Amino acid sequence: MAIANIASRHSKRILQRCAINKPTRIVIGRRSGSTRTCTHRILIGRAARSFSTTILPTSNQIQTQTQIRSNRKSSIRYFATDDGDGDTDEDDVMNAERESMPFDVLIVGGGPSGLAASIRLKQLCEEKDIDLSVCVMEKGSEIGAHILSGNVFDPKALEELLPTTDWKEELAEIQSSVATPVQKDDFLLLTETSSYEIPSVLLPSQLHNDGNYVISLGQLCRYLATKAEEMGVEVYPGFAASEVLFNDDQTAVRGIATRDMGIDKDGKPKDTFERGVELHARQTLFAEGARGSCSEELIEHFKLREGKSAQTYGLGVKEVWEVPEENFKSGLVQHTLGYPLQSKWNDETFGGTFLYHQEPNLVHAGIVIGLDYANPHINPYKEFQKWKTHPDIKKHFEGGTCISYGARVLNEGGLHSIPKLTFKGGALIGCSAGFLNSVKIKGSHTAIKSGAVAAESVFDALTADAEVEPVSQTFEIDPAQNILEATCFEERMEKSWVHEELYEVRNTHEAFARWGFLPGLAYAGLAAHVTKGREPWTFSHQTRDADKTKEARNFEPISYLPADGVLTFDLLTNLQRSGTYHDDNQEAHLRVKQDLSDIPLNVSMQMYEAPEQRFCPAGVYEYVTEEKEEGGEDSGSCAQKLVINAQNCVHCKCCSIKMPGEYINWTVPEGGGGPNYQVM
């Protein structure tokens, strides 16, 4: 695409940034001889591409070549410029000043809450005839690549967001994905060899799925991204937010920085090195999902969890199968408790399983286990494989083929674990804040609602002063502008149906944690049918999931049957179905915290028998035996060593939660790395 075409759409920005003011010869290529190459990254809709400017000493004519693999009609922005002169040392290159781009609103994360926020902002812009620039950044290679959910979808919030749109029809048309109405809703109590159906009248009303749909949440997000782009939102996947940018006195957020690209595993720049980019915004909404790295930094920095209960999490492990017509039951929704996670009336392991049939022939199946479990011998992945062998479960998979695998943590703390939502310069939305309803086993609808409410709050804050021009008009943020806090967001959420829904079940998870399986189930029934959340007490929760693990000597090791390769699979075989990829030659994004470096060998191995080898659903962590070098102390003897296979990581975030002492620091890898889910 010619530079003239780019300039015609954002001429002021392009000419200011690129400083192209006289004829220059532009070709694709690296620096060679006395030529000087600058690499420019241009974002076009969802596609990020590079072109290089080579200035030849004997020519000053212009020629441009680019490769754009996108037919999408959307806005084009200059993104970054890197001078590849090659005359500076490594430190200068890696610490060079980063390019920046300003926006009115920046949204970190292309999940349901972030996309809903972007759509609602543009709706308000149209309604009020005010143009705000809105950008969505997503670390996955494409929208939906890192999205994993059950998913029986409650459409309430989406239909509030898009009241005149037939989202089901458009989802089928744009994504070829069928939103399948729930036809049958079963809840089973499993023993090792049989099952008992719990009548729906005994179940909490929030577990009923009338009017809900079986969907792929990843495909729904792709659909929402298409809607957002049509409205003028700039959606940029493949860029990972690695750093929160604060103002000078650290009291407000002014945006994020993306991770540097092209750093090798030893921390040195490669030939492909590109400095990260700073994205500045008047308001930044963090929609990273559960345990987002930037969100957790903000919670700690602004002490947003003061006076709140600690968050507790569950780990969801999921497969998607294609099954033959004779075993497919359109719209079947089935949940189970009991085997394999609970075998006694007072088992304290919180969790259950799900199995959903989606048109045309898909079965979504998985297990969710609370990460506050005590027994370090539990292997969530193998518990899931064991569940599939139950006689009343395996029939759903007969003759079928497993086509996808993945895992993700989810918030289970409920209402009293939601932190303060706002701070100067931004807010937490969706599962970054923790709006999932663990009793309803749903969080997408509350995430969408929180995104829409945040958009309304931020829009009102940014447009309250008519004298302040938006970034969409000025192409810059005035440093003299006050950085606002949209405090009305929290107030509006407390008045929404989300708060009402979560308040009713606020004590349920903690009841299971305190009293075990059947007493917890009885309390859930009491809260659902009698008190409906009006009980005058709230069960607080102040212990981290990592600290709930008990020493291995208190439990017997668990023996799991080997995989048969047909119904059950070994972990590494299944991992291939996640599409996970990371460049092997990059800095590991999973790092042992320096002040906790003694924990793996002295605590995890000695006290808990290395539970990270079992709870990680991607085989990232393993302890290997290696012989010490000759000539040194204890030469010839053997020692254990922790090996981190970061390239396997599916970005579930489990290790940052369940590690003894939380000794792992989960940071983002290069943008675009990780799983590549298609139908999750």
C-alpha positions in Angstrom: 0.0 0.0 0.0 1.5 3.4 -1.0 2.5 5.8 1.7 0.2 8.3 0.1 -2.8 6.1 0.9 -1.7 5.8 4.5 -1.2 9.5 4.8 -4.6 10.3 3.3 -6.4 8.6 6.2 -4.2 9.7 9.1 -2.0 12.4 7.4 -1.3 14.5 10.4 -0.1 11.5 12.5 1.8 9.8 9.7 3.7 12.9 8.6 4.4 14.0 12.2 5.7 10.5 13.2 7.5 9.4 10.1 8.8 12.9 9.2 8.4 12.1 5.6 8.7 15.5 4.0 10.8 14.9 0.9 11.1 12.2 -1.8 12.9 9.1 -0.5 13.4 5.7 -2.1 11.6 3.1 0.0 12.2 -0.6 -0.5 11.8 -3.8 1.6 15.1 -5.0 3.0 17.7 -5.0 5.7 20.6 -2.7 6.2 23.4 -3.4 3.7 26.6 -1.6 3.1 26.1 2.2 3.4 22.3 2.0 3.2 20.2 2.7 6.3 17.0 0.8 7.0 14.1 1.8 9.3 11.4 -0.7 10.1 7.9 0.6 10.4 5.0 -1.3 11.8 1.6 -0.5 10.5 -1.6 -1.9 12.1 -4.4 -2.5 9.6 -7.6 -3.7 11.2 -6.6 -7.0 12.8 -3.4 -7.3 10.7 0.0 -6.0 11.8 2.6 -5.7 9.1 6.0 -4.2 8.6 7.6 -2.1 5.9 11.2 -1.0 5.7 12.5 2.4 4.6 15.9 2.1 2.9 17.7 5.4 2.2 20.2 5.0 -0.5 23.1 7.4 -0.7 22.7 8.1 -4.5 18.9 8.3 -4.8 16.0 10.3 -3.4 13.1 8.8 -5.3 10.2 7.1 -3.6 9.1 3.5 -4.1 7.0 1.6 -1.5 6.3 -2.1 -1.2 4.2 -3.7 1.5 2.5 -7.0 2.1 -1.0 -6.7 3.5 -3.0 -9.9 4.0 -6.3 -8.3 4.9 -9.4 -7.4 2.9 -11.0 -5.7 5.9 -11.9 -2.1 5.4 -10.7 -0.3 8.5 -8.6 2.5 9.8 -4.8 2.5 9.5 -2.5 3.9 12.1 1.2 4.4 12.2 2.4 2.3 15.0 6.2 2.4 15.6 9.5 3.3 14.0 12.8 1.6 14.8 16.0 2.9 13.4 18.1 -0.1 12.5 21.4 1.8 12.0 23.4 -0.9 13.8 25.9 1.5 15.2 24.8 1.4 18.8 25.6 -1.2 21.4 23.1 -3.7 22.9 22.3 -1.6 26.0 21.5 1.4 23.8 19.3 -0.6 21.5 17.3 -2.3 24.3 16.9 0.9 26.3 16.1 3.2 23.3 13.2 5.5 23.7 9.9 3.8 22.8 7.5 5.3 20.2 4.1 6.1 21.5 0.5 6.4 20.4 -2.3 8.3 22.2 -5.9 7.3 22.5 -8.9 8.5 24.4 -9.6 5.0 25.7 -7.3 2.0 25.6 -8.7 -1.5 26.4 -6.2 -4.2 27.4 -7.7 -7.6 26.4 -9.9 -8.7 23.6 -12.3 -10.8 25.6 -16.1 -10.3 26.1 -15.7 -7.5 28.6 -13.1 -5.5 26.6 -15.0 -5.8 23.3 -18.3 -5.0 25.0 -16.7 -1.8 26.4 -15.4 -0.8 23.0 -18.7 -1.3 21.3 -20.6 0.6 24.0 -18.2 3.5 23.8 -18.7 3.8 20.1 -22.5 3.6 20.5 -22.3 6.5 22.9 -20.1 8.4 20.5 -22.7 8.0 17.8 -25.6 8.9 20.2 -23.9 12.1 21.5 -22.1 13.0 18.3 -18.7 13.0 20.0 -15.8 11.1 18.5 -13.4 9.3 20.9 -10.6 7.1 19.7 -10.9 3.6 21.1 -8.2 0.9 20.9 -8.3 -2.8 21.9 -5.0 -4.6 22.4 -4.9 -8.4 22.6 -1.9 -10.6 23.3 -3.3 -13.6 21.4 -2.3 -14.1 17.8 -5.9 -13.3 16.9 -9.1 -12.4 18.8 -10.3 -15.5 20.5 -7.0 -17.4 20.4 -6.7 -17.2 24.2 -10.4 -17.5 25.0 -11.6 -20.6 26.8 -14.9 -21.2 28.5 -17.5 -23.9 28.9 -19.8 -22.2 27.5 -23.5 -22.2 28.2 -24.1 -18.5 27.5 -26.7 -16.3 29.2 -27.5 -13.7 26.5 -29.0 -11.1 28.8 -26.1 -8.7 28.8 -25.4 -9.1 25.1 -29.0 -8.4 24.2 -28.9 -5.3 26.3 -25.7 -4.2 24.4 -27.1 -5.0 21.0 -30.8 -4.7 21.4 -31.7 -4.5 17.7 -29.3 -7.1 16.5 -30.0 -10.8 15.9 -26.6 -11.9 17.3 -27.4 -15.6 16.8 -28.0 -15.1 13.1 -24.9 -12.9 12.7 -22.7 -15.3 14.6 -23.7 -18.1 12.3 -23.2 -15.9 9.2 -19.9 -14.3 10.2 -18.2 -17.1 12.2 -20.2 -20.2 11.0 -20.8 -20.9 14.7 -24.3 -22.1 15.8 -25.6 -20.7 19.1 -27.5 -23.9 20.1 -30.6 -23.4 22.4 -30.5 -25.5 25.6 -33.0 -28.3 25.2 -32.2 -30.5 28.2 -30.6 -29.6 31.5 -29.3 -32.5 33.6 -27.5 -32.4 36.9 -26.0 -35.7 38.1 -24.4 -37.0 41.2 -21.8 -39.5 40.3 -20.5 -42.5 42.2 -17.6 -44.5 40.7 -20.0 -46.8 38.8 -23.4 -45.2 38.6 -25.2 -41.8 38.7 -28.2 -40.2 40.3 -30.1 -37.3 38.7 -30.9 -34.4 41.0 -34.4 -33.0 40.3 -34.3 -29.5 38.9 -36.7 -28.2 41.6 -34.0 -28.9 44.2 -31.4 -26.9 42.3 -30.6 -23.2 42.8 -32.6 -21.2 40.2 -29.3 -19.8 39.0 -28.3 -23.3 37.7 -31.3 -23.4 35.4 -30.5 -22.8 31.8 -33.8 -22.0 30.2 -33.2 -19.4 27.5 -29.4 -20.0 27.4 -27.3 -21.2 24.5 -24.3 -23.5 24.0 -21.7 -21.5 22.2 -17.9 -21.2 21.6 -16.9 -18.1 23.5 -13.9 -17.6 21.3 -16.0 -17.4 18.2 -18.4 -15.0 19.9 -15.4 -12.8 20.7 -14.4 -12.8 17.0 -17.9 -11.8 16.1 -17.8 -9.0 18.6 -14.5 -7.8 17.3 -16.0 -7.6 13.8 -18.8 -5.5 15.2 -16.4 -3.3 17.1 -14.2 -2.7 14.0 -17.3 -1.8 11.9 -18.0 0.9 14.5 -14.5 2.4 14.3 -12.7 0.6 17.1 -9.1 -0.2 16.4 -8.5 -3.9 17.3 -4.9 -5.0 17.4 -4.1 -8.6 18.3 -0.6 -10.0 18.6 0.6 -7.3 21.1 1.2 -8.2 24.7 0.9 -5.5 27.4 3.9 -6.1 29.6 4.2 -2.9 31.6 1.7 -0.5 33.2 2.8 3.1 32.7 2.2 5.5 35.6 2.5 9.2 35.9 5.6 10.7 37.5 4.4 10.4 41.1 3.0 6.9 40.5 -0.6 7.9 41.5 -2.3 7.4 38.2 -2.2 5.2 35.1 -1.4 6.7 31.7 -1.3 3.6 29.6 0.7 0.5 28.9 3.8 -0.6 27.1 4.0 -3.7 24.9 6.8 -6.2 25.3 10.0 -5.9 23.3 10.2 -8.4 20.4 13.2 -10.3 19.3 15.1 -10.9 22.6 16.8 -14.2 22.8 16.8 -16.7 25.8 19.9 -15.1 27.2 18.3 -11.6 27.2 20.2 -10.3 24.2 18.7 -8.6 21.2 18.4 -10.7 18.0 18.5 -9.3 14.5 14.7 -9.1 14.6 14.7 -7.0 17.8 12.0 -4.3 18.0 11.5 -2.0 20.9 8.1 -2.2 22.5 5.6 0.6 22.0 3.9 2.8 24.6 0.1 3.2 24.2 -1.1 6.3 26.2 -4.7 6.9 27.0 -6.9 9.2 29.0 -8.5 6.1 30.4 -7.2 2.5 30.3 -9.6 -0.4 30.9 -7.9 -3.7 31.9 -9.9 -6.6 30.6 -7.2 -9.3 30.8 -9.3 -12.1 32.3 -8.6 -13.9 35.6 -5.2 -13.3 37.1 -4.1 -10.8 34.4 -0.5 -9.7 35.0 -1.1 -6.0 34.6 -4.3 -6.2 36.6 -2.6 -7.9 39.5 0.2 -5.3 39.4 -2.5 -2.6 39.7 -4.3 -4.3 42.5 -1.0 -4.5 44.4 0.1 -1.0 43.5 -3.1 0.8 44.4 -3.9 -1.6 47.2 -7.3 -2.2 45.6 -8.0 -5.4 47.7 -7.8 -3.7 51.0 -10.8 -4.6 53.1 -11.8 -7.3 50.6 -11.5 -11.1 50.8 -8.7 -12.8 49.1 -9.5 -14.0 45.6 -9.8 -17.8 45.2 -9.6 -19.6 41.8 -10.6 -22.7 40.0 -8.8 -24.4 37.1 -10.9 -25.4 34.1 -9.5 -28.1 31.8 -11.5 -28.7 28.6 -11.7 -30.7 25.4 -13.9 -30.3 22.3 -15.0 -33.4 20.4 -16.7 -34.0 17.1 -19.1 -36.9 17.6 -21.2 -39.0 15.2 -24.8 -38.2 14.6 -26.1 -41.1 16.7 -24.3 -39.9 19.8 -25.1 -36.2 19.4 -28.0 -34.6 21.4 -28.5 -31.1 20.3 -28.7 -28.6 23.2 -28.0 -31.1 26.0 -26.4 -29.5 29.1 -25.1 -31.8 31.8 -23.3 -31.0 35.0 -22.0 -33.4 37.6 -20.7 -33.5 41.2 -19.2 -36.4 43.0 -16.8 -38.8 41.2 -14.0 -38.3 40.7 -13.4 -35.2 42.9 -15.6 -36.0 45.8 -16.0 -39.5 47.2 -17.0 -38.7 50.9 -19.7 -36.6 52.3 -17.3 -34.1 53.8 -14.7 -33.9 50.9 -13.5 -30.3 50.8 -12.4 -30.4 47.1 -14.7 -27.9 45.4 -15.4 -28.7 41.7 -17.4 -30.5 39.2 -17.7 -31.3 35.5 -19.6 -30.0 32.4 -20.7 -31.5 29.1 -22.5 -29.5 26.4 -23.7 -30.5 23.0 -23.5 -27.8 20.3 -24.7 -27.9 16.7 -23.7 -29.3 14.3 -21.9 -32.2 16.1 -19.6 -30.7 18.9 -19.3 -31.8 22.5 -17.7 -29.4 24.9 -16.5 -31.3 28.0 -14.4 -30.4 31.0 -13.7 -30.3 34.7 -13.4 -27.3 37.0 -11.5 -27.8 40.3 -11.1 -25.2 43.0 -7.5 -24.4 43.5 -7.9 -24.2 47.2 -7.7 -28.0 47.3 -5.5 -29.5 50.0 -4.1 -32.7 48.6 -0.9 -32.0 46.6 -1.1 -35.4 44.9 -4.2 -34.3 42.9 -3.6 -34.0 39.2 -6.5 -32.0 37.7 -5.8 -33.1 34.1 -5.8 -36.8 35.0 -8.9 -36.4 37.1 -10.6 -35.1 34.0 -9.4 -38.1 32.0 -10.6 -40.4 34.7 -14.1 -38.8 34.6 -14.4 -39.5 30.9 -14.2 -43.2 31.7 -17.3 -43.2 33.9 -20.0 -45.5 32.3 -22.6 -42.7 32.1 -20.1 -40.3 30.6 -18.0 -42.2 28.1 -21.0 -42.9 25.9 -21.1 -39.3 24.8 -17.6 -39.6 23.2 -18.0 -43.0 21.4 -17.0 -42.9 17.8 -15.9 -39.3 18.2 -12.6 -37.4 17.7 -11.0 -34.9 20.1 -10.2 -31.8 18.1 -9.2 -29.3 20.7 -7.7 -29.1 24.2 -7.0 -26.2 26.6 -7.1 -24.9 30.2 -7.7 -21.6 32.0 -8.2 -20.4 35.6 -11.4 -18.7 36.7 -12.3 -16.5 39.6 -14.4 -18.2 42.3 -14.2 -15.8 45.2 -17.4 -14.1 44.3 -18.8 -10.7 45.4 -16.6 -10.1 48.5 -13.4 -10.8 46.6 -14.0 -8.1 43.9 -11.4 -5.4 44.5 -12.0 -1.6 44.2 -12.7 -1.2 40.5 -11.3 2.2 39.7 -8.1 4.3 40.1 -6.9 7.5 38.4 -6.6 6.7 34.7 -8.5 3.5 34.5 -10.5 0.6 35.8 -10.7 -3.2 36.1 -13.5 -4.9 34.2 -14.7 -8.5 33.6 -12.7 -11.3 35.1 -9.8 -9.0 35.8 -12.0 -7.7 38.6 -13.7 -11.1 39.3 -17.4 -10.9 38.3 -17.8 -14.7 37.6 -20.7 -16.4 39.3 -19.3 -19.7 40.4 -22.7 -21.2 41.4 -24.2 -20.3 38.0 -20.9 -21.5 36.4 -21.0 -18.4 34.2 -19.0 -15.2 33.9 -19.4 -14.1 30.2 -22.7 -12.3 30.8 -21.4 -10.4 33.9 -18.2 -9.6 32.0 -20.1 -8.1 29.1 -22.3 -6.1 31.5 -19.3 -4.8 33.4 -17.6 -3.7 30.2 -20.8 -1.8 29.1 -21.2 -0.1 32.4 -17.5 0.9 32.5 -17.8 2.3 29.0 -20.7 4.5 30.1 -18.9 5.7 33.2 -15.7 6.5 31.3 -17.5 8.2 28.5 -19.3 10.5 31.0 -16.1 11.3 32.7 -14.2 12.1 29.5 -16.9 14.3 28.0 -17.9 16.2 31.1 -15.6 19.1 30.3 -16.6 20.4 26.8 -13.4 22.5 26.7 -11.2 19.4 26.5 -10.8 18.1 23.0 -10.6 14.4 22.5 -7.5 12.7 21.3 -9.3 11.7 18.1 -9.2 15.4 17.2 -5.8 16.6 18.7 -3.8 13.4 18.1 -2.1 14.0 21.5 -2.9 14.0 25.2 -2.3 17.3 26.9 0.1 16.7 29.8 -1.7 19.4 31.8 -5.0 17.5 31.7 -6.1 16.1 35.0 -6.1 12.3 35.0 -9.6 11.3 35.9 -11.0 8.5 38.0 -14.4 7.2 36.9 -15.7 6.5 40.4 -19.3 6.3 39.2 -18.4 2.9 37.6 -18.3 1.1 41.0 -21.5 2.9 42.1 -23.3 1.8 38.9 -22.2 -1.8 39.2 -23.5 -1.9 42.7 -26.9 -0.9 41.4 -26.9 -3.4 38.5 -28.3 -6.9 38.2 -24.7 -8.2 38.4 -24.4 -7.2 42.0 -27.9 -8.6 42.8 -27.0 -11.9 41.2 -23.6 -12.2 43.0 -24.9 -11.1 46.3 -27.4 -13.9 46.4 -24.7 -16.6 46.2 -21.9 -14.7 47.9 -21.4 -17.4 50.7 -21.8 -20.6 48.6 -18.2 -21.3 47.7 -16.9 -20.6 51.1 -19.5 -22.9 52.6 -18.0 -25.8 50.5 -14.5 -24.8 51.6 -15.4 -24.7 55.3 -17.7 -27.7 55.7 -17.2 -30.0 52.7 -19.2 -31.5 49.9 -22.7 -32.4 51.2 -22.9 -29.6 53.8 -21.8 -27.1 51.2 -24.5 -28.4 48.8 -27.1 -28.1 51.6 -26.1 -24.5 52.2 -26.3 -23.7 48.5 -29.9 -25.1 48.6 -30.7 -23.0 51.6 -29.4 -19.8 50.0 -31.2 -20.5 46.8 -34.6 -21.5 48.1 -34.9 -19.8 51.5 -32.6 -16.9 52.3 -31.9 -15.8 48.6 -28.9 -14.0 49.8 -30.6 -12.2 52.7 -28.7 -14.1 55.4 -27.2 -11.5 57.8 -23.7 -12.8 57.6 -20.9 -13.0 55.0 -18.2 -15.7 55.0 -14.9 -14.0 54.5 -11.9 -15.6 52.9 -8.4 -14.5 53.6 -6.1 -17.4 52.7 -4.4 -17.7 49.3 -5.0 -20.9 47.4 -1.2 -21.6 47.5 -1.4 -21.7 51.3 -4.3 -24.1 51.3 -2.1 -27.0 50.1 -1.2 -29.4 52.9 2.0 -31.4 53.2 2.2 -34.5 51.1 2.8 -36.8 54.1 -0.8 -36.2 55.1 -2.1 -38.0 52.0 -1.7 -41.2 50.0 -0.3 -40.8 46.5 -3.0 -41.1 43.8 -2.7 -43.8 41.1 -4.1 -42.9 37.7 -4.6 -45.4 34.8 -2.5 -44.9 31.7 -4.1 -43.2 28.7 -5.6 -45.4 26.0 -5.2 -42.9 23.2 -8.9 -43.2 22.2 -10.9 -41.8 25.0 -8.1 -40.7 27.3 -4.9 -39.0 26.3 -1.5 -38.4 27.7 -0.9 -34.7 28.4 1.7 -33.9 25.7 -0.5 -35.5 23.0 -3.4 -33.4 24.0 -1.3 -30.3 24.3 -0.7 -30.4 20.5 -4.5 -29.9 20.1 -4.2 -26.5 21.8 -2.1 -25.0 18.9 0.3 -23.7 21.5 3.5 -22.0 20.1 6.2 -19.9 21.5 9.5 -19.1 19.9 12.0 -21.3 21.7 14.7 -18.6 21.5 13.1 -15.9 23.6 13.3 -14.9 27.3 11.2 -17.3 29.4 8.0 -15.6 30.6 7.8 -17.9 33.6 10.4 -16.9 36.1 11.2 -17.9 39.7 11.1 -14.9 41.9 14.6 -14.1 43.1 13.6 -13.8 46.8 11.9 -17.2 46.6 14.5 -19.2 44.6 15.0 -21.7 47.4 11.3 -22.8 47.4 11.4 -25.2 44.5 14.0 -27.6 45.9 13.7 -26.9 49.7 9.9 -26.5 50.1 8.0 -27.7 47.0 10.0 -30.9 46.6 10.6 -31.6 50.3 7.2 -30.8 51.8 4.7 -31.2 48.9 6.5 -33.6 46.6 6.5 -31.1 43.7 2.8 -30.5 43.0 3.6 -28.2 40.1 4.4 -31.4 38.1 0.8 -32.4 38.6 -1.4 -29.3 38.7 0.1 -27.7 35.5 -2.2 -28.7 32.6 0.6 -28.2 30.0 3.6 -30.1 31.5 5.6 -26.9 31.9 7.3 -27.9 35.2 9.4 -30.9 35.8 12.2 -31.9 38.1 15.1 -33.7 36.5 18.1 -35.5 38.0 21.5 -34.3 36.8 25.0 -35.3 37.7 27.2 -32.7 39.3 30.3 -31.7 37.3 33.6 -33.5 38.1 36.2 -31.6 40.1 33.7 -29.6 42.1 32.3 -30.3 45.6 30.2 -33.5 45.6 31.4 -34.2 42.0 29.8 -37.3 40.5 26.7 -37.1 42.8 23.2 -36.5 41.5 21.0 -33.5 42.3 17.4 -32.5 41.4 16.9 -29.5 39.2 13.7 -27.6 38.3 13.2 -27.3 34.5 10.6 -24.8 33.2 9.3 -25.8 29.7 7.8 -22.3 29.1 7.2 -23.1 25.4 4.4 -25.5 26.6 2.5 -22.8 28.4 -1.2 -22.4 27.6 -1.5 -19.2 29.6 -3.9 -20.7 32.2 -2.1 -18.8 35.0 -2.5 -21.7 37.4 1.2 -21.7 38.4 1.0 -18.1 39.6 -1.7 -19.1 42.0 -1.0 -22.6 43.2 2.8 -22.7 43.5 4.0 -23.2 47.0 4.7 -19.6 48.2 3.6 -18.3 44.8 7.2 -18.5 43.7 6.5 -18.0 40.0 6.3 -14.6 38.4 4.0 -15.0 35.3 4.9 -12.4 32.7 3.8 -12.1 29.1 5.8 -13.7 26.3 6.2 -12.1 22.9 2.8 -11.0 21.5 1.0 -13.7 19.5 2.6 -16.6 21.5 0.6 -19.1 23.5 -2.4 -21.3 22.5 -4.4 -20.8 19.3 -7.9 -21.9 20.3 -10.5 -22.0 17.5 -13.6 -23.5 19.0 -13.1 -23.0 22.7 
